[in-house]
């Protein structure tokens, strides 16, 4: 299947939010998505963007995305954090995820990031197998922590 890759614009945010919700449903946590289109617009397209998105599309239909931001490591310096890579279910298995991941790697290298990091659920075998194809290091040692503020 033919598709193109491009940076997202503000007009793409409804499709981005739909992909986020599709991923949350797949990850068995649809109730966790509380972000609004307004927040996405302010945070990603304001004067100081906090994230970037690469889209895969065919004939103006968004098929998938890579959603990433910069994080800083006191050990390594600037790093790219891949928050989500999502391909709509009906388009999986067509190398869209591979191309999105490769474009994200390219973005990391262009910003001189020292590494690219992400999280994957331990039960998500398709994702684990996908990342293994890139010889990614999968670390089972660190435990994730978080605090909720609202």
Secondary structure, 3 states (H helix, E strand, C coil): CCCEEEECCHHHHHHHHHHHHHHHHHCCCHHHCCCCHHHHHHHHHCCCCCCEEEEEEECCEEEEEEEEEEEEECCCEEEEEEEEEEECHHHCCCCHHHHHHHHHHHHHHHCCCCCEECCCCCCCHHHHHHHHCCCCCCCCCCCCCCCCCC
